Amino acid sequence: MSATFIANGLAVIGAGSIIGIDLIDAVLLAGSLGVIKVAEQLARNFLDDGRLTMEEINQSFSVLDRGPKN
């Protein structure tokens, strides 16, 4: 979840400054939304059958755009 927060938070630094949003506010908002998105998917997968498999956990984290791969 920490990596999710950081990846989403850092992605908005430039965009936030362009439109006049305070840097820390933009990072906190984007990071929190990424974590919430993953947590929601984990909860939905758990509600399906009362357990989480590694495949479901991996799928939950893959709902985020990973961006370009090097």
Distance bins in CASP14 RR format, pairs under 12 A and 6 or more apart:
PFRMAT RR
TARGET T0000
AUTHOR 0000-0000-0000
RMODE 2
METHOD distances of the structure
MODEL  1
1 7 0 0 0 0 0 1 0 0 0 0 0
1 8 0 0 0 0 0 1 0 0 0 0 0
1 31 0 0 0 0 1 0 0 0 0 0 0
1 32 0 0 0 0 0 1 0 0 0 0 0
1 34 0 0 0 0 1 0 0 0 0 0 0
1 35 1 0 1 0 0 0 0 0 0 0 0
1 36 0 0 0 0 0 1 0 0 0 0 0
1 37 0 0 0 0 0 1 0 0 0 0 0
1 38 1 0 0 1 0 0 0 0 0 0 0
1 39 1 0 0 1 0 0 0 0 0 0 0
1 42 0 0 0 0 1 0 0 0 0 0 0
1 57 0 0 0 0 0 1 0 0 0 0 0
1 60 0 0 0 0 0 1 0 0 0 0 0
1 61 0 0 0 0 1 0 0 0 0 0 0
1 64 0 0 0 0 0 1 0 0 0 0 0
2 8 0 0 0 0 0 1 0 0 0 0 0
2 9 0 0 0 0 0 1 0 0 0 0 0
2 31 0 0 0 0 0 1 0 0 0 0 0
2 34 0 0 0 0 0 1 0 0 0 0 0
2 35 0 0 0 0 1 0 0 0 0 0 0
2 38 0 0 0 0 0 1 0 0 0 0 0
3 9 0 0 0 0 0 1 0 0 0 0 0
3 10 0 0 0 0 0 1 0 0 0 0 0
3 31 0 0 0 0 0 1 0 0 0 0 0
3 34 0 0 0 0 0 1 0 0 0 0 0
3 35 0 0 0 0 0 1 0 0 0 0 0
3 38 0 0 0 0 0 1 0 0 0 0 0
3 61 0 0 0 0 1 0 0 0 0 0 0
3 64 0 0 0 0 0 1 0 0 0 0 0
3 66 0 0 0 0 0 1 0 0 0 0 0
4 10 0 0 0 0 0 1 0 0 0 0 0
4 11 0 0 0 0 0 1 0 0 0 0 0
4 30 0 0 0 0 0 1 0 0 0 0 0
4 31 1 0 0 1 0 0 0 0 0 0 0
4 32 0 0 0 0 0 1 0 0 0 0 0
4 33 0 0 0 0 1 0 0 0 0 0 0
4 34 1 0 1 0 0 0 0 0 0 0 0
4 35 1 0 1 0 0 0 0 0 0 0 0
4 36 0 0 0 0 1 0 0 0 0 0 0
4 37 0 0 0 0 1 0 0 0 0 0 0
4 38 1 0 1 0 0 0 0 0 0 0 0
4 39 0 0 0 0 1 0 0 0 0 0 0
4 41 0 0 0 0 0 1 0 0 0 0 0
4 42 0 0 0 0 0 1 0 0 0 0 0
4 60 0 0 0 0 0 1 0 0 0 0 0
4 61 1 0 0 1 0 0 0 0 0 0 0
4 62 0 0 0 0 0 1 0 0 0 0 0
4 63 0 0 0 0 1 0 0 0 0 0 0
4 64 1 0 0 1 0 0 0 0 0 0 0
4 65 0 0 0 0 0 1 0 0 0 0 0
4 66 0 0 0 0 0 1 0 0 0 0 0
5 11 0 0 0 0 0 1 0 0 0 0 0
5 12 0 0 0 0 0 1 0 0 0 0 0
5 27 0 0 0 0 1 0 0 0 0 0 0
5 28 0 0 0 0 1 0 0 0 0 0 0
5 29 0 0 0 0 0 1 0 0 0 0 0
5 30 0 0 0 0 1 0 0 0 0 0 0
5 31 1 0 1 0 0 0 0 0 0 0 0
5 32 1 0 0 1 0 0 0 0 0 0 0
5 33 0 0 0 0 1 0 0 0 0 0 0
5 34 1 0 0 1 0 0 0 0 0 0 0
5 35 1 0 1 0 0 0 0 0 0 0 0
5 36 0 0 0 0 0 1 0 0 0 0 0
5 37 0 0 0 0 0 1 0 0 0 0 0
5 38 0 0 0 0 1 0 0 0 0 0 0
5 39 0 0 0 0 0 1 0 0 0 0 0
5 64 0 0 0 0 0 1 0 0 0 0 0
6 12 0 0 0 0 0 1 0 0 0 0 0
6 13 0 0 0 0 0 1 0 0 0 0 0
6 27 0 0 0 0 1 0 0 0 0 0 0
6 28 0 0 0 0 0 1 0 0 0 0 0
6 30 0 0 0 0 0 1 0 0 0 0 0
6 31 1 0 0 1 0 0 0 0 0 0 0
6 32 0 0 0 0 0 1 0 0 0 0 0
6 34 0 0 0 0 0 1 0 0 0 0 0
6 35 0 0 0 0 0 1 0 0 0 0 0
6 64 0 0 0 0 0 1 0 0 0 0 0
7 13 0 0 0 0 0 1 0 0 0 0 0
7 27 0 0 0 0 0 1 0 0 0 0 0
7 30 0 0 0 0 1 0 0 0 0 0 0
7 31 0 0 0 0 1 0 0 0 0 0 0
7 33 0 0 0 0 0 1 0 0 0 0 0
7 34 0 0 0 0 1 0 0 0 0 0 0
7 35 0 0 0 0 0 1 0 0 0 0 0
7 37 0 0 0 0 0 1 0 0 0 0 0
7 38 0 0 0 0 0 1 0 0 0 0 0
7 61 0 0 0 0 0 1 0 0 0 0 0
7 64 1 0 0 1 0 0 0 0 0 0 0
7 65 0 0 0 0 1 0 0 0 0 0 0
7 66 0 0 0 0 1 0 0 0 0 0 0
7 67 0 0 0 0 1 0 0 0 0 0 0
8 15 0 0 0 0 0 1 0 0 0 0 0
8 26 0 0 0 0 0 1 0 0 0 0 0
8 27 0 0 0 0 1 0 0 0 0 0 0
8 28 0 0 0 0 0 1 0 0 0 0 0
8 29 0 0 0 0 1 0 0 0 0 0 0
8 30 1 0 1 0 0 0 0 0 0 0 0
8 31 1 0 1 0 0 0 0 0 0 0 0
8 32 0 0 0 0 1 0 0 0 0 0 0
8 33 1 0 0 1 0 0 0 0 0 0 0
8 34 1 0 1 0 0 0 0 0 0 0 0
8 35 1 0 0 1 0 0 0 0 0 0 0
8 36 0 0 0 0 1 0 0 0 0 0 0
8 37 0 0 0 0 1 0 0 0 0 0 0
8 38 0 0 0 0 1 0 0 0 0 0 0
8 61 0 0 0 0 0 1 0 0 0 0 0
8 63 0 0 0 0 0 1 0 0 0 0 0
8 64 1 0 0 1 0 0 0 0 0 0 0
8 65 0 0 0 0 1 0 0 0 0 0 0
8 66 0 0 0 0 0 1 0 0 0 0 0
8 67 0 0 0 0 0 1 0 0 0 0 0
9 15 0 0 0 0 0 1 0 0 0 0 0
9 16 0 0 0 0 0 1 0 0 0 0 0
9 23 0 0 0 0 0 1 0 0 0 0 0
9 24 0 0 0 0 0 1 0 0 0 0 0
9 25 0 0 0 0 0 1 0 0 0 0 0
9 26 1 0 0 1 0 0 0 0 0 0 0
9 27 1 0 1 0 0 0 0 0 0 0 0
9 28 1 0 0 1 0 0 0 0 0 0 0
9 29 0 0 0 0 1 0 0 0 0 0 0
9 30 1 0 1 0 0 0 0 0 0 0 0
9 31 1 0 1 0 0 0 0 0 0 0 0
9 32 0 0 0 0 1 0 0 0 0 0 0
9 33 0 0 0 0 1 0 0 0 0 0 0
9 34 0 0 0 0 1 0 0 0 0 0 0
9 35 0 0 0 0 1 0 0 0 0 0 0
9 64 0 0 0 0 0 1 0 0 0 0 0
10 16 0 0 0 0 0 1 0 0 0 0 0
10 23 0 0 0 0 0 1 0 0 0 0 0
10 26 0 0 0 0 0 1 0 0 0 0 0
10 27 1 0 0 1 0 0 0 0 0 0 0
10 28 0 0 0 0 0 1 0 0 0 0 0
10 30 0 0 0 0 1 0 0 0 0 0 0
10 31 0 0 0 0 1 0 0 0 0 0 0
10 34 0 0 0 0 0 1 0 0 0 0 0
11 26 0 0 0 0 1 0 0 0 0 0 0
11 27 0 0 0 0 1 0 0 0 0 0 0
11 29 0 0 0 0 0 1 0 0 0 0 0
11 30 1 0 0 1 0 0 0 0 0 0 0
11 31 0 0 0 0 1 0 0 0 0 0 0
11 33 0 0 0 0 0 1 0 0 0 0 0
11 34 0 0 0 0 1 0 0 0 0 0 0
11 64 0 0 0 0 1 0 0 0 0 0 0
11 65 0 0 0 0 1 0 0 0 0 0 0
11 66 0 0 0 0 0 1 0 0 0 0 0
11 67 0 0 0 0 1 0 0 0 0 0 0
11 68 0 0 0 0 0 1 0 0 0 0 0
12 18 0 0 0 0 0 1 0 0 0 0 0
12 19 0 0 0 0 0 1 0 0 0 0 0
12 20 0 0 0 0 0 1 0 0 0 0 0
12 21 0 0 0 0 1 0 0 0 0 0 0
12 22 0 0 0 0 0 1 0 0 0 0 0
12 23 0 0 0 0 1 0 0 0 0 0 0
12 24 0 0 0 0 0 1 0 0 0 0 0
12 25 0 0 0 0 1 0 0 0 0 0 0
12 26 1 0 1 0 0 0 0 0 0 0 0
12 27 1 0 0 1 0 0 0 0 0 0 0
12 28 0 0 0 0 1 0 0 0 0 0 0
12 29 1 0 0 1 0 0 0 0 0 0 0
12 30 1 0 1 0 0 0 0 0 0 0 0
12 31 0 0 0 0 1 0 0 0 0 0 0
12 32 0 0 0 0 0 1 0 0 0 0 0
12 33 0 0 0 0 1 0 0 0 0 0 0
12 34 0 0 0 0 0 1 0 0 0 0 0
13 19 0 0 0 0 0 1 0 0 0 0 0
13 20 0 0 0 0 0 1 0 0 0 0 0
13 21 0 0 0 0 0 1 0 0 0 0 0
13 22 0 0 0 0 0 1 0 0 0 0 0
13 23 1 0 0 1 0 0 0 0 0 0 0
13 24 0 0 0 0 0 1 0 0 0 0 0
13 25 0 0 0 0 0 1 0 0 0 0 0
13 26 1 0 0 1 0 0 0 0 0 0 0
13 27 1 0 0 1 0 0 0 0 0 0 0
13 28 0 0 0 0 0 1 0 0 0 0 0
13 29 0 0 0 0 0 1 0 0 0 0 0
13 30 0 0 0 0 1 0 0 0 0 0 0
13 31 0 0 0 0 0 1 0 0 0 0 0
14 20 0 0 0 0 0 1 0 0 0 0 0
14 21 0 0 0 0 1 0 0 0 0 0 0
14 23 0 0 0 0 1 0 0 0 0 0 0
14 26 0 0 0 0 1 0 0 0 0 0 0
14 27 0 0 0 0 0 1 0 0 0 0 0
14 30 0 0 0 0 0 1 0 0 0 0 0
15 21 0 0 0 0 1 0 0 0 0 0 0
15 23 0 0 0 0 0 1 0 0 0 0 0
15 26 1 0 0 1 0 0 0 0 0 0 0
15 27 0 0 0 0 0 1 0 0 0 0 0
15 29 0 0 0 0 0 1 0 0 0 0 0
15 30 0 0 0 0 1 0 0 0 0 0 0
16 22 0 0 0 0 1 0 0 0 0 0 0
16 23 1 0 0 1 0 0 0 0 0 0 0
16 24 0 0 0 0 0 1 0 0 0 0 0
16 25 0 0 0 0 1 0 0 0 0 0 0
16 26 1 0 1 0 0 0 0 0 0 0 0
16 27 0 0 0 0 1 0 0 0 0 0 0
16 28 0 0 0 0 0 1 0 0 0 0 0
16 29 0 0 0 0 1 0 0 0 0 0 0
16 30 0 0 0 0 1 0 0 0 0 0 0
17 23 1 0 0 1 0 0 0 0 0 0 0
17 24 0 0 0 0 0 1 0 0 0 0 0
17 25 0 0 0 0 0 1 0 0 0 0 0
17 26 1 0 0 1 0 0 0 0 0 0 0
17 27 0 0 0 0 0 1 0 0 0 0 0
18 26 0 0 0 0 0 1 0 0 0 0 0
19 25 0 0 0 0 0 1 0 0 0 0 0
19 26 0 0 0 0 1 0 0 0 0 0 0
20 26 0 0 0 0 1 0 0 0 0 0 0
21 27 0 0 0 0 1 0 0 0 0 0 0
21 28 0 0 0 0 0 1 0 0 0 0 0
21 29 0 0 0 0 1 0 0 0 0 0 0
21 30 0 0 0 0 0 1 0 0 0 0 0
22 28 0 0 0 0 1 0 0 0 0 0 0
22 29 0 0 0 0 0 1 0 0 0 0 0
23 29 0 0 0 0 0 1 0 0 0 0 0
23 30 0 0 0 0 0 1 0 0 0 0 0
24 30 0 0 0 0 0 1 0 0 0 0 0
24 31 0 0 0 0 0 1 0 0 0 0 0
25 31 0 0 0 0 0 1 0 0 0 0 0
25 32 0 0 0 0 0 1 0 0 0 0 0
26 32 0 0 0 0 0 1 0 0 0 0 0
26 33 0 0 0 0 0 1 0 0 0 0 0
27 33 0 0 0 0 0 1 0 0 0 0 0
27 34 0 0 0 0 0 1 0 0 0 0 0
28 34 0 0 0 0 0 1 0 0 0 0 0
28 35 0 0 0 0 0 1 0 0 0 0 0
29 35 0 0 0 0 0 1 0 0 0 0 0
29 36 0 0 0 0 0 1 0 0 0 0 0
30 36 0 0 0 0 0 1 0 0 0 0 0
30 37 0 0 0 0 0 1 0 0 0 0 0
30 64 0 0 0 0 0 1 0 0 0 0 0
31 37 0 0 0 0 1 0 0 0 0 0 0
31 38 0 0 0 0 0 1 0 0 0 0 0
31 39 0 0 0 0 0 1 0 0 0 0 0
31 64 0 0 0 0 0 1 0 0 0 0 0
32 38 0 0 0 0 0 1 0 0 0 0 0
32 39 0 0 0 0 0 1 0 0 0 0 0
33 39 0 0 0 0 0 1 0 0 0 0 0
33 40 0 0 0 0 0 1 0 0 0 0 0
33 63 0 0 0 0 0 1 0 0 0 0 0
33 64 0 0 0 0 1 0 0 0 0 0 0
34 40 0 0 0 0 1 0 0 0 0 0 0
34 41 0 0 0 0 0 1 0 0 0 0 0
34 60 0 0 0 0 0 1 0 0 0 0 0
34 61 0 0 0 0 0 1 0 0 0 0 0
34 63 0 0 0 0 1 0 0 0 0 0 0
34 64 1 0 0 1 0 0 0 0 0 0 0
34 65 0 0 0 0 0 1 0 0 0 0 0
35 41 0 0 0 0 0 1 0 0 0 0 0
35 42 0 0 0 0 0 1 0 0 0 0 0
35 60 0 0 0 0 0 1 0 0 0 0 0
35 61 0 0 0 0 0 1 0 0 0 0 0
35 63 0 0 0 0 0 1 0 0 0 0 0
35 64 0 0 0 0 1 0 0 0 0 0 0
36 42 0 0 0 0 0 1 0 0 0 0 0
36 43 0 0 0 0 0 1 0 0 0 0 0
36 60 0 0 0 0 0 1 0 0 0 0 0
36 63 0 0 0 0 0 1 0 0 0 0 0
36 64 0 0 0 0 0 1 0 0 0 0 0
37 43 0 0 0 0 0 1 0 0 0 0 0
37 44 0 0 0 0 0 1 0 0 0 0 0
37 60 0 0 0 0 1 0 0 0 0 0 0
37 61 0 0 0 0 1 0 0 0 0 0 0
37 62 0 0 0 0 0 1 0 0 0 0 0
37 63 1 0 1 0 0 0 0 0 0 0 0
37 64 1 0 0 1 0 0 0 0 0 0 0
37 65 0 0 0 0 0 1 0 0 0 0 0
38 44 0 0 0 0 0 1 0 0 0 0 0
38 45 0 0 0 0 0 1 0 0 0 0 0
38 56 0 0 0 0 0 1 0 0 0 0 0
38 57 0 0 0 0 1 0 0 0 0 0 0
38 58 0 0 0 0 0 1 0 0 0 0 0
38 59 0 0 0 0 0 1 0 0 0 0 0
38 60 1 0 1 0 0 0 0 0 0 0 0
38 61 1 0 1 0 0 0 0 0 0 0 0
38 62 0 0 0 0 1 0 0 0 0 0 0
38 63 1 0 0 1 0 0 0 0 0 0 0
38 64 1 0 0 1 0 0 0 0 0 0 0
39 45 0 0 0 0 0 1 0 0 0 0 0
39 46 0 0 0 0 0 1 0 0 0 0 0
39 57 0 0 0 0 0 1 0 0 0 0 0
39 60 0 0 0 0 1 0 0 0 0 0 0
39 61 0 0 0 0 0 1 0 0 0 0 0
39 63 0 0 0 0 0 1 0 0 0 0 0
39 64 0 0 0 0 0 1 0 0 0 0 0
40 46 0 0 0 0 0 1 0 0 0 0 0
40 47 0 0 0 0 0 1 0 0 0 0 0
40 60 0 0 0 0 1 0 0 0 0 0 0
40 63 0 0 0 0 1 0 0 0 0 0 0
40 64 0 0 0 0 0 1 0 0 0 0 0
41 47 0 0 0 0 0 1 0 0 0 0 0
41 48 0 0 0 0 0 1 0 0 0 0 0
41 52 0 0 0 0 0 1 0 0 0 0 0
41 56 0 0 0 0 1 0 0 0 0 0 0
41 57 0 0 0 0 1 0 0 0 0 0 0
41 58 0 0 0 0 0 1 0 0 0 0 0
41 59 1 0 0 1 0 0 0 0 0 0 0
41 60 1 1 0 0 0 0 0 0 0 0 0
41 61 0 0 0 0 1 0 0 0 0 0 0
41 62 0 0 0 0 1 0 0 0 0 0 0
41 63 1 0 1 0 0 0 0 0 0 0 0
41 64 0 0 0 0 1 0 0 0 0 0 0
42 48 0 0 0 0 0 1 0 0 0 0 0
42 50 0 0 0 0 0 1 0 0 0 0 0
42 51 0 0 0 0 0 1 0 0 0 0 0
42 52 1 0 0 1 0 0 0 0 0 0 0
42 53 0 0 0 0 0 1 0 0 0 0 0
42 56 1 0 0 1 0 0 0 0 0 0 0
42 57 1 0 0 1 0 0 0 0 0 0 0
42 58 0 0 0 0 0 1 0 0 0 0 0
42 59 0 0 0 0 1 0 0 0 0 0 0
42 60 1 0 1 0 0 0 0 0 0 0 0
42 61 0 0 0 0 1 0 0 0 0 0 0
42 62 0 0 0 0 0 1 0 0 0 0 0
42 63 0 0 0 0 1 0 0 0 0 0 0
43 50 0 0 0 0 0 1 0 0 0 0 0
43 52 0 0 0 0 1 0 0 0 0 0 0
43 56 0 0 0 0 0 1 0 0 0 0 0
43 57 0 0 0 0 0 1 0 0 0 0 0
43 60 0 0 0 0 1 0 0 0 0 0 0
44 50 0 0 0 0 0 1 0 0 0 0 0
44 52 0 0 0 0 0 1 0 0 0 0 0
44 56 0 0 0 0 1 0 0 0 0 0 0
44 59 0 0 0 0 0 1 0 0 0 0 0
44 60 0 0 0 0 1 0 0 0 0 0 0
44 63 0 0 0 0 0 1 0 0 0 0 0
45 51 0 0 0 0 1 0 0 0 0 0 0
45 52 1 0 1 0 0 0 0 0 0 0 0
45 53 0 0 0 0 1 0 0 0 0 0 0
45 54 0 0 0 0 0 1 0 0 0 0 0
45 55 0 0 0 0 1 0 0 0 0 0 0
45 56 1 0 1 0 0 0 0 0 0 0 0
45 57 1 0 0 1 0 0 0 0 0 0 0
45 58 0 0 0 0 0 1 0 0 0 0 0
45 59 1 0 0 1 0 0 0 0 0 0 0
45 60 1 0 1 0 0 0 0 0 0 0 0
45 61 0 0 0 0 0 1 0 0 0 0 0
45 62 0 0 0 0 0 1 0 0 0 0 0
45 63 0 0 0 0 0 1 0 0 0 0 0
46 52 1 0 1 0 0 0 0 0 0 0 0
46 53 0 0 0 0 0 1 0 0 0 0 0
46 56 1 0 0 1 0 0 0 0 0 0 0
46 57 0 0 0 0 1 0 0 0 0 0 0
46 60 0 0 0 0 1 0 0 0 0 0 0
47 56 0 0 0 0 0 1 0 0 0 0 0
48 56 0 0 0 0 1 0 0 0 0 0 0
48 59 0 0 0 0 0 1 0 0 0 0 0
48 60 0 0 0 0 0 1 0 0 0 0 0
49 56 0 0 0 0 1 0 0 0 0 0 0
50 56 0 0 0 0 0 1 0 0 0 0 0
51 57 0 0 0 0 0 1 0 0 0 0 0
52 58 0 0 0 0 0 1 0 0 0 0 0
52 59 0 0 0 0 1 0 0 0 0 0 0
52 60 0 0 0 0 1 0 0 0 0 0 0
52 61 0 0 0 0 0 1 0 0 0 0 0
53 59 0 0 0 0 1 0 0 0 0 0 0
53 60 0 0 0 0 0 1 0 0 0 0 0
54 60 0 0 0 0 0 1 0 0 0 0 0
54 61 0 0 0 0 0 1 0 0 0 0 0
55 61 0 0 0 0 0 1 0 0 0 0 0
55 62 0 0 0 0 0 1 0 0 0 0 0
56 62 0 0 0 0 0 1 0 0 0 0 0
56 63 0 0 0 0 0 1 0 0 0 0 0
57 63 0 0 0 0 0 1 0 0 0 0 0
58 64 0 0 0 0 0 1 0 0 0 0 0
END
